[in-house]
């Protein structure tokens, strides 16, 4: 089970994008990488096709390793580690370590 899921707000903690925040838009479980909206932008040369008749150079997000991002605590607005806890029904949920707030 990953501690970060699609839709979470994360902060980059190392690399050229350090300190920037964004929302997770894609996750690859086999390679342990995340794609964050608006961060780690790369340029790709694209051949003309039916979906993109112009072709040319496009800018899109590249993957970051999951160890280089931390989830942002919704209550304190700081990066936090994530632990496991249980709700009233006994279901396992993610818990922010800074504020002890449930994330699920």
C-alpha positions as CSV (number, residue, x, y, z in Angstrom):
1,X,0.0,0.0,0.0
2,X,1.4,3.4,-1.0
3,X,1.2,6.2,1.4
4,X,0.6,8.7,-1.3
5,X,-2.4,8.4,-3.6
6,X,-3.7,10.2,-6.7
7,X,-5.2,13.5,-5.8
8,X,-3.0,14.2,-2.7
9,X,-1.2,17.5,-2.4
10,X,2.6,16.9,-2.1
11,X,5.7,19.0,-1.7
12,X,9.0,18.1,-3.4
13,X,11.8,17.7,-0.8
14,X,14.8,17.3,-3.0
15,X,16.0,18.0,-6.5
16,X,15.6,21.0,-8.8
17,X,11.9,21.4,-7.9
18,X,12.6,21.5,-4.1
19,X,10.0,23.3,-2.1
20,X,7.3,23.4,-4.8
21,X,3.9,21.9,-4.3
22,X,1.3,20.3,-6.6
23,X,-1.3,17.7,-6.9
24,X,-0.5,14.0,-7.8
25,X,-2.0,13.2,-11.2
26,X,-0.4,9.8,-11.8
27,X,1.3,7.1,-9.9
28,X,3.3,4.1,-11.1
29,X,3.4,1.3,-8.6
30,X,5.9,-0.8,-10.4
31,X,8.5,2.0,-10.6
32,X,7.6,3.9,-7.4
33,X,7.2,7.2,-9.2
34,X,4.7,10.0,-9.1
35,X,3.7,12.7,-11.6
36,X,2.9,16.0,-10.0
37,X,0.8,18.6,-11.8
38,X,2.9,21.5,-13.1
39,X,6.2,20.2,-11.8
40,X,9.3,18.6,-13.4
41,X,8.2,19.9,-16.9
42,X,10.1,18.4,-19.9
43,X,9.9,19.2,-23.6
44,X,9.1,16.4,-26.0
45,X,9.3,16.4,-29.8
46,X,6.1,15.0,-31.2
47,X,5.5,13.8,-34.8
48,X,2.2,15.0,-36.4
49,X,-0.7,12.5,-35.9
50,X,-4.4,12.5,-36.2
51,X,-4.8,13.5,-32.5
52,X,-2.1,16.2,-32.9
53,X,-1.9,17.3,-36.5
54,X,0.5,20.1,-35.9
55,X,3.2,18.0,-34.1
56,X,6.1,20.1,-32.8
57,X,7.5,20.5,-29.3
58,X,5.1,20.0,-26.3
59,X,5.8,20.5,-22.6
60,X,4.6,17.9,-20.2
61,X,5.2,16.6,-16.6
62,X,7.8,14.0,-16.0
63,X,7.8,11.4,-13.2
64,X,9.5,12.0,-9.8
65,X,10.6,9.3,-7.5
66,X,8.2,8.8,-4.6
67,X,11.0,9.3,-2.1
68,X,11.5,12.9,-3.3
69,X,8.0,14.0,-2.3
70,X,6.1,14.4,1.0
71,X,2.4,14.8,1.5
72,X,1.2,18.1,2.8
73,X,-0.8,18.0,6.1
74,X,-4.2,19.6,5.4
75,X,-4.5,21.1,8.9
76,X,-1.0,22.6,9.5
77,X,0.0,23.1,5.8
78,X,3.4,21.5,6.4
79,X,5.0,18.4,4.9
80,X,4.4,15.4,7.0
81,X,5.1,11.7,7.3
82,X,2.1,9.3,7.1
83,X,1.2,6.6,9.6
84,X,-1.6,4.1,9.8
85,X,-4.6,4.2,12.1
86,X,-8.1,3.0,12.3
87,X,-11.4,4.8,12.1
88,X,-14.6,4.1,14.2
89,X,-15.6,1.2,11.9
90,X,-12.2,-0.5,12.3
91,X,-11.2,0.4,8.7
92,X,-7.5,1.2,8.2
93,X,-6.9,4.8,7.3
94,X,-3.9,7.1,6.6
95,X,-3.0,9.5,9.4
96,X,-0.8,12.6,9.2
97,X,2.0,12.5,11.9
98,X,2.2,16.3,12.4
99,X,-1.5,16.9,13.3
100,X,-2.8,13.3,13.8
101,X,-5.5,14.2,11.2
102,X,-7.1,11.5,9.1
103,X,-6.3,11.8,5.4
104,X,-8.8,9.3,4.0
